[in-house]
Amino acid sequence: MGKNSNTRSNSRRGNHDNQQAKRQRQDDEQVSEIYDSITSIDNSESMDKLIDKLLNNSLFCKSIHAKLDIPNTVKDATKPLLEQLSHLTRRVDDLEQYSRRTCLKVAGIPEQSGENTDDLLINLFKDKLNIPLSYQDISRSHRVDSFRRSSNRPRDIIIRFNSYRTRAQVYDARFQLKPSHHNTDTPRIFINEALTAQRARVFAKARGLVRDRVAHKAFTKDGSIIVRDLSDKNHKLTTIEQLDALFPLNSDEAPRSFAPAGAPGSTSNSSPGLQSPISYSTPRSINPLTLSVTRGTDGTPVAAAVK
């Protein structure tokens, strides 16, 4: 009885294999016929019509995408170009920022009809900062157009000094521009570095982290953004990517490690105490920082802690 059962099972398996082999031969023959028909076309117009019809066939297009692996092929082909573009973008930003090394922006000076911005700045530096300057110290100054002209705030004044030393002297004395407690109607005046558009966005985001109590302090120095974390360590950066690496919005991300400026692997030439982000995969002996962010019901950070 068992022998007959095995015989029937083997017979069915053999019939199934024979049917598969037959279908395979039929498919091969059909493919050969189609190939021969296509290769026999010697008219470009007819070939174009055939290609148009094939491209309108979803199964054909899906098969072509799978065979050619188009997404990964395009990604691999464009990766070197994107890396080169990113490098060139950083270099252009570095050069643009360097061209502004003798410039400052002054915000809050009321606009006047027929004003001379050189006079306004010379008087400001003399009266508020106790720094006597002359026209020979200023290369040029003018108001900067604002995208928010509906605001009642006066436009900023950008000034280019004839020497970096004079510029540094004025910038270092900016903290003397304290708000007046006697006259609340007097507008607050600020002196800032003239950052590129990219670095201005980085600085704005860094100040947002300070407002959200994710960082202690954010300021600029010679065109670089300095962010002081909750453990009172300064980090020098110039890009959004560096800032996001320092302060990931997702508290579940792996902790980041940082090396002091001047240490092996550090790309910063800044003074001691400034730190620059290094590659996550680079092993360092420095203990990593873990950032824990507590958010409210609307997703806004309300508290943070660094361990």
Phi, psi and omega per residue, in radians:
M1 nan -0.806 3.137
G2 -1.140 -0.614 -3.138
K3 -1.138 -0.708 3.131
N4 -1.149 -0.629 3.120
S5 -1.134 -0.745 3.122
N6 -1.145 -0.626 -3.138
T7 -1.142 -0.741 3.127
R8 -1.146 -0.698 3.140
S9 -1.097 -0.767 3.129
N10 -1.147 -0.606 3.138
S11 -1.163 -0.752 3.117
R12 -1.117 -0.715 3.131
R13 -1.107 -0.687 3.117
G14 -1.149 -0.712 3.104
N15 -1.107 -0.690 3.136
H16 -1.124 -0.743 3.134
D17 -1.142 -0.665 3.130
N18 -1.154 -0.665 3.117
Q19 -1.154 -0.729 3.105
Q20 -1.073 -0.781 3.136
A21 -1.094 -0.659 3.120
K22 -1.143 -0.782 3.111
R23 -1.097 -0.658 3.129
Q24 -1.113 -0.717 3.114
R25 -1.140 -0.679 3.123
Q26 -1.141 -0.738 3.106
D27 -1.083 -0.762 -3.137
D28 -1.093 -0.722 3.123
E29 -1.133 -0.701 3.132
Q30 -1.152 -0.733 3.114
V31 -1.098 -0.725 3.134
S32 -1.093 -0.723 3.116
E33 -1.110 -0.758 3.132
I34 -1.115 -0.738 -3.135
Y35 -1.104 -0.776 3.129
D36 -1.087 -0.649 3.139
S37 -1.167 -0.717 -3.124
I38 -1.189 -0.802 -3.096
T39 -1.205 -0.319 3.133
S40 -1.423 -0.184 3.135
I41 -1.259 2.148 3.140
D42 -2.058 0.256 3.136
N43 -2.027 2.122 -3.081
S44 -1.109 -0.580 3.131
E45 -1.137 -0.729 3.111
S46 -1.159 -0.681 3.112
M47 -1.122 -0.706 3.116
D48 -1.085 -0.721 3.130
K49 -1.123 -0.694 3.125
L50 -1.124 -0.757 -3.141
I51 -1.105 -0.726 3.117
D52 -1.035 -0.736 -3.139
K53 -1.180 -0.699 3.138
L54 -1.146 -0.675 -3.139
L55 -1.205 -0.346 3.082
N56 -1.522 -0.047 3.123
N57 -1.633 2.036 -3.058
S58 -1.111 -0.660 3.141
L59 -1.144 -0.704 3.103
F60 -1.096 -0.816 -3.128
C61 -1.113 -0.706 3.122
K62 -1.099 -0.710 3.133
S63 -1.148 -0.719 3.117
I64 -1.090 -0.764 3.121
H65 -1.072 -0.725 -3.124
A66 -1.175 -0.706 -3.121
K67 -1.192 -0.767 -3.065
L68 -1.483 -0.275 -3.098
D69 0.901 0.946 -2.996
I70 -0.992 -0.811 -3.112
P71 -0.990 -0.839 -3.137
N72 -1.226 -0.585 3.111
T73 -1.113 -0.790 3.114
V74 -1.142 -0.725 3.137
K75 -1.072 -0.797 3.130
D76 -1.141 -0.626 -3.113
A77 -1.257 -0.588 -3.074
T78 -1.622 -0.222 -3.096
K79 -0.993 -0.861 3.112
P80 -1.050 -0.639 3.138
L81 -1.167 -0.725 3.128
L82 -1.155 -0.677 3.099
E83 -1.135 -0.726 3.112
Q84 -1.147 -0.699 3.110
L85 -1.105 -0.742 3.111
S86 -1.091 -0.725 3.121
H87 -1.124 -0.779 -3.136
L88 -1.158 -0.626 3.099
T89 -1.091 -0.750 3.107
R90 -1.128 -0.709 -3.131
R91 -1.139 -0.741 3.109
V92 -1.089 -0.731 3.118
D93 -1.113 -0.710 3.098
D94 -1.073 -0.771 -3.123
L95 -1.174 -0.710 3.119
E96 -1.117 -0.709 3.128
Q97 -1.171 -0.658 3.127
Y98 -1.126 -0.608 3.121
S99 -1.158 -0.284 3.138
R100 -1.754 0.240 -3.022
R101 -1.107 -0.386 3.126
T102 -1.830 0.262 -3.093
C103 -1.891 2.670 3.001
L104 -2.424 2.761 3.033
K105 -2.008 2.305 3.120
V106 -1.997 2.150 -3.090
A107 -2.011 2.471 3.025
G108 1.840 -0.059 3.116
I109 -1.385 2.106 -3.110
P110 -1.021 2.490 3.121
E111 -1.421 2.502 3.139
Q112 -2.253 2.611 3.097
S113 -1.203 2.276 3.126
G114 1.184 0.455 -3.066
E115 -1.223 2.722 2.985
N116 -2.027 1.882 -3.035
T117 -1.127 -0.511 3.066
D118 -1.053 -0.793 3.137
D119 -1.117 -0.742 -3.141
L120 -1.026 -0.745 -3.096
L121 -1.288 -0.716 3.120
I122 -1.057 -0.757 3.112
N123 -1.135 -0.701 3.122
L124 -1.087 -0.841 -3.108
F125 -1.126 -0.617 -3.130
K126 -1.292 -0.810 -3.033
D127 -1.367 -0.673 -3.032
K128 -1.719 -0.550 -3.061
L129 -1.911 -0.127 -3.109
N130 1.016 0.698 3.103
I131 -2.106 1.802 3.140
P132 -1.354 2.092 3.097
L133 -2.132 2.840 3.092
S134 -2.203 3.085 3.121
Y135 -1.066 -0.474 -3.128
Q136 -1.190 -0.320 3.133
D137 -1.485 -0.228 -3.054
I138 -1.975 2.207 3.068
S139 -1.396 -0.802 3.138
R140 -2.924 2.671 3.026
S141 -2.598 2.619 3.106
H142 -2.911 2.866 3.082
R143 -1.300 2.606 3.122
V144 -1.876 2.201 3.115
D145 -1.080 2.440 -3.140
S146 -1.891 2.546 3.083
F147 -1.315 -0.288 -3.129
R148 -1.907 1.175 -3.084
R149 -1.273 -0.207 3.087
S150 -1.259 -0.287 -3.139
S151 -1.274 2.615 3.105
N152 -1.463 -0.074 3.138
R153 -1.205 2.455 3.095
P154 -1.182 2.662 3.107
R155 -1.195 2.612 3.092
D156 -1.183 2.739 3.020
I157 -1.965 2.223 3.052
I158 -1.781 2.376 -3.091
I159 -2.254 2.364 3.038
R160 -1.936 2.093 3.123
F161 -1.496 2.789 3.119
N162 -1.407 -0.224 3.102
S163 -2.513 2.593 3.115
Y164 -1.188 -0.584 -3.119
R165 -1.066 -0.751 3.113
T166 -1.123 -0.753 3.094
R167 -1.029 -0.799 -3.139
A168 -1.119 -0.653 3.119
Q169 -1.085 -0.765 3.136
V170 -1.202 -0.746 -3.096
Y171 -1.151 -0.682 3.140
D172 -1.182 -0.403 -3.122
A173 -1.631 0.110 -3.044
R174 -1.100 -0.420 -3.094
F175 -1.216 -0.213 3.090
Q176 -1.298 -0.191 3.123
L177 -1.457 1.210 -3.123
K178 -1.502 2.608 3.122
P179 -1.150 2.535 3.137
S180 -1.386 2.271 3.101
H181 -1.566 -0.179 -3.099
H182 -1.615 -0.544 -3.108
N183 -2.260 1.724 -3.096
T184 -1.253 -0.243 3.130
D185 -1.396 -0.244 -3.138
T186 -1.267 2.151 -3.096
P187 -1.204 2.558 3.089
R188 -1.334 2.347 3.138
I189 -1.907 2.358 -3.137
F190 -2.171 2.534 3.030
I191 -2.048 2.101 -3.093
N192 -2.219 2.828 3.038
E193 -1.289 2.619 3.124
A194 -1.497 1.582 -3.081
L195 -1.488 2.712 2.992
T196 -1.191 2.904 -3.129
A197 -1.049 -0.707 -3.128
Q198 -1.137 -0.796 -3.101
R199 -1.269 -0.498 3.058
A200 -1.122 -0.657 3.090
R201 -1.169 -0.691 3.105
V202 -1.105 -0.763 -3.119
F203 -1.151 -0.684 3.114
A204 -1.097 -0.724 3.119
K205 -1.181 -0.648 3.114
A206 -1.133 -0.704 3.092
R207 -1.133 -0.575 3.069
G208 -1.111 -0.649 3.085
L209 -1.124 -0.625 3.102
V210 -1.171 -0.760 3.120
R211 -1.091 -0.586 3.137
D212 -1.476 0.042 3.118
R213 1.101 0.541 3.022
V214 -1.595 -0.427 3.079
A215 -2.323 2.768 -3.106
H216 -1.455 -0.704 -3.008
K217 -2.742 2.647 3.057
A218 -2.475 2.286 3.103
F219 -2.660 3.050 -3.123
T220 -2.081 2.666 3.114
K221 -2.576 1.959 3.125
D222 0.928 0.741 3.060
G223 1.505 -0.118 3.086
S224 -1.737 2.610 3.104
I225 -1.647 2.227 3.107
I226 -1.899 2.145 3.135
V227 -2.056 2.226 3.099
R228 -1.749 2.081 -3.087
D229 -1.383 -3.095 -3.055
L230 -1.267 -0.167 3.035
S231 -1.757 0.285 3.069
D232 1.104 0.590 3.033
K233 -1.864 2.330 -3.125
N234 -1.535 2.448 3.120
H235 -2.258 2.247 -3.110
K236 -1.708 2.244 -3.101
L237 -2.644 2.910 -3.117
T238 -2.407 -0.111 -3.064
T239 -2.242 2.780 3.081
I240 -1.102 -0.662 -3.127
E241 -1.064 -0.713 3.103
Q242 -1.150 -0.682 3.134
L243 -1.159 -0.738 3.130
D244 -1.143 -0.559 3.099
A245 -1.204 -0.616 3.117
L246 -1.235 -0.748 -3.043
F247 -2.247 1.329 3.123
P248 -1.114 2.375 -3.132
L249 -1.210 -0.496 -3.141
N250 -1.583 1.963 -3.070
S251 -1.228 -0.192 3.135
D252 -1.456 -0.130 -3.120
E253 -1.182 2.792 -3.134
A254 -1.144 2.590 3.128
P255 -1.110 2.575 3.140
R256 -1.719 2.685 3.078
S257 -2.073 2.621 -3.085
F258 -2.410 2.536 3.121
A259 -1.936 2.481 3.117
P260 -1.077 2.586 3.088
A261 -1.042 2.375 -3.123
G262 1.627 -0.247 3.112
A263 -1.353 2.815 3.104
P264 -0.999 2.313 -3.125
G265 1.596 -0.162 3.139
S266 -1.493 2.429 -3.125
T267 -1.767 0.098 -3.077
S268 -1.701 2.459 3.046
N269 -1.881 0.397 -3.059
S270 -1.355 3.099 -3.107
S271 -1.272 2.841 3.128
P272 -1.008 2.529 -3.142
G273 1.817 -0.429 3.081
L274 -1.517 2.437 -3.134
Q275 -2.164 2.588 3.135
S276 -2.132 2.532 3.123
P277 -1.186 2.483 3.071
I278 -2.052 2.993 -3.094
S279 -1.059 2.469 -3.133
Y280 -1.096 -0.539 -3.056
S281 -1.472 -0.102 -3.122
T282 -1.429 2.083 -3.121
P283 -1.267 2.330 3.098
R284 -2.367 2.708 -3.135
S285 -1.498 -0.089 -3.120
I286 -1.344 2.418 3.129
N287 -1.151 2.341 3.138
P288 -1.298 2.747 3.077
L289 -1.743 2.358 3.068
T290 -1.946 2.098 -3.114
L291 -1.732 2.144 3.096
S292 -1.982 2.099 -3.075
V293 -1.956 2.255 3.048
T294 -1.792 2.235 -3.073
R295 -2.031 2.661 3.093
G296 -1.411 -3.076 -3.101
T297 -1.140 -0.429 3.129
D298 -1.592 0.081 3.105
G299 1.570 -0.068 -3.116
T300 -1.370 2.279 3.101
P301 -1.069 2.343 -3.140
V302 -2.066 -0.328 3.127
A303 -2.798 2.743 3.123
A304 -2.659 2.712 3.123
A305 -2.536 2.506 3.106
V306 -2.001 2.227 3.114
K307 -2.018 nan nan
